[in-house]
Amino acid sequence: MGTKPKARILVLLKEVHARPQSRGKFQQIEESDDSPLEFEVFVSCWFLNESDVPVQLAQEVELSVKALDGSVKLAQRIRGDLDKWRLGSLVRDEWDIDIVRARQEEMRELSLEKPLECGAPRHGWAHFRFDHACPSELKTGELRLSVKDVFSTAHEGVATRQVRHLPGRIWPYVVSRVPATQSGN
């Protein structure tokens, strides 16, 4: 009888942006306020198969936060809506450094449908929602991304405090449609 292969998947959380909301609207966080809010959380994920064989992931990626009191909250995964969000940044004009412009970048959704090939990194963004979390939990709690492969091996990555942005630089994006002009009659 052969033994099943032992998969080794490196899971990295490159950036985590949490957008605090209350009843679907952006919520400013005051330093002293730690009231539970809704959080739209966007994670830039990076997976690398360090095994000798291709590895298929069998379960959905999960995001959890472990608070200082030991309680764990699991976020809901939101799929297929990254076209409604943009990663914002400020950039200086290349000709006039006194001018700063806002830039909004598209975020490509993480796709794990195909097996992870050995040595070929897979990266993308995943959107999650915490319905009832305190800002302090997302700032200081253990933020963990986990997934299981077809061999039932769990793979996890933990977000360091350096990659967390609360509030994040993710902005809602509305496609502005210009009405088509009618040809002269």
C-alpha positions in Angstrom: 0.0 0.0 0.0 1.3 3.4 -0.9 1.2 6.4 1.3 -0.6 9.5 0.2 1.6 12.5 -0.7 2.2 15.2 1.8 1.4 18.5 0.3 3.2 21.6 1.3 1.5 24.9 0.4 3.0 28.2 1.5 0.1 30.7 2.2 1.0 34.4 2.4 -1.2 37.4 3.1 0.5 40.2 1.3 -2.1 43.0 2.1 -5.3 43.1 4.2 -7.6 46.0 3.8 -10.6 46.3 6.2 -13.4 48.7 5.4 -15.6 49.5 8.4 -19.3 49.9 7.7 -22.5 50.4 9.6 -25.7 49.4 7.7 -23.8 49.3 4.4 -22.2 52.8 4.7 -18.6 53.6 5.5 -18.1 54.2 9.2 -15.3 56.4 10.7 -13.5 54.6 13.6 -12.8 56.8 16.6 -9.8 55.8 18.7 -11.8 55.1 21.9 -14.8 53.5 20.2 -14.7 49.7 19.9 -18.3 49.1 19.0 -19.0 46.1 16.8 -19.3 46.9 13.1 -19.5 45.2 9.7 -16.2 44.9 7.9 -15.6 44.4 4.2 -12.1 42.7 4.2 -10.0 42.3 1.1 -7.0 40.0 1.2 -4.2 39.9 -1.3 -3.3 36.2 -1.2 -0.3 34.3 -2.5 -0.1 30.5 -2.7 3.0 28.5 -3.6 3.0 24.7 -3.9 6.3 23.4 -2.5 5.4 19.8 -3.1 6.7 17.5 -5.9 3.2 16.9 -7.3 0.4 19.2 -8.4 -2.1 19.9 -5.5 -5.8 20.6 -5.8 -7.4 22.6 -3.1 -10.6 21.0 -1.9 -12.3 23.6 0.2 -13.1 27.3 0.0 -10.5 29.6 1.5 -11.6 30.7 5.0 -10.7 33.9 6.9 -10.9 34.0 10.7 -9.9 36.4 13.4 -8.9 35.2 16.9 -9.5 37.9 19.5 -7.4 38.4 22.6 -10.1 36.7 24.7 -9.6 33.5 22.6 -12.9 33.7 20.7 -12.7 33.0 16.9 -14.9 34.7 14.3 -15.2 33.3 10.8 -15.8 35.7 7.9 -18.2 35.1 5.0 -16.6 34.7 1.6 -18.0 37.1 -1.0 -17.3 35.9 -4.6 -17.4 37.6 -7.9 -17.9 41.2 -6.9 -14.4 42.6 -7.2 -15.4 44.6 -10.3 -17.3 46.8 -7.8 -14.2 47.7 -5.7 -10.9 49.3 -6.4 -7.6 49.6 -4.6 -6.8 53.2 -4.1 -3.4 54.9 -3.9 -2.0 58.4 -4.2 0.6 59.0 -6.9 2.7 62.1 -7.7 2.6 63.6 -11.1 5.7 62.6 -13.0 6.2 66.2 -14.4 5.1 68.2 -11.3 5.8 66.7 -7.9 3.5 69.1 -6.2 0.5 67.4 -7.9 -0.8 64.3 -6.3 -3.6 62.2 -7.9 -5.8 59.4 -6.7 -5.4 56.2 -8.7 -7.8 53.3 -8.5 -6.5 49.9 -9.5 -8.5 46.8 -10.4 -8.1 43.7 -8.2 -8.0 40.3 -9.8 -10.0 37.7 -7.9 -8.1 34.7 -6.5 -8.9 31.5 -8.5 -8.1 28.1 -7.0 -10.2 25.9 -9.4 -7.1 24.5 -11.1 -4.4 22.5 -9.2 -1.4 24.4 -7.9 1.7 23.4 -9.9 5.0 22.9 -8.1 6.9 26.2 -7.8 4.3 28.3 -9.7 2.8 30.9 -7.4 -0.9 31.7 -7.6 -2.1 35.1 -6.4 -5.2 37.2 -6.3 -7.6 39.0 -4.1 -10.3 37.5 -1.9 -13.2 39.4 -0.4 -14.7 38.5 3.0 -17.2 40.1 5.3 -17.3 40.1 9.1 -20.8 41.0 10.3 -20.1 41.7 13.9 -16.5 42.5 14.7 -14.7 45.2 16.8 -12.0 47.3 15.2 -9.5 46.2 17.9 -10.1 42.5 16.8 -9.0 43.3 13.3 -6.1 45.5 14.4 -4.6 43.2 17.0 -6.3 39.8 16.7 -4.8 36.8 14.9 -6.0 37.1 11.3 -5.7 33.7 9.6 -6.4 32.5 6.1 -6.8 28.7 5.8 -7.6 26.1 3.2 -7.5 22.3 2.9 -6.3 20.3 -0.1 -7.6 17.0 -1.5 -5.2 15.1 0.8 -7.0 16.7 3.8 -3.9 18.7 4.8 -4.6 22.2 6.2 -2.6 25.1 5.0 -2.6 28.5 6.8 -1.2 31.9 6.6 -1.3 34.6 9.3 -1.4 38.4 8.6 1.3 40.4 10.3 0.3 43.8 11.7 2.5 45.4 9.0 0.2 44.3 6.1 -3.1 45.3 7.8 -4.8 48.5 6.8 -7.8 49.7 8.9 -9.5 51.5 7.4 -8.2 50.2 4.1 -7.6 51.8 0.8 -10.4 49.9 -0.9 -13.1 52.0 -2.4 -16.5 51.2 -4.0 -16.3 51.6 -7.7 -19.3 52.5 -9.9 -19.0 52.1 -13.6 -20.0 55.4 -15.2 -21.9 54.8 -18.4 -22.0 57.5 -20.9 -25.2 57.5 -22.8 -24.9 56.7 -26.5 -25.6 59.7 -28.7 -28.2 59.3 -31.3 -27.2 60.0 -34.9 -28.9 63.1 -36.4 -32.3 62.6 -37.9 
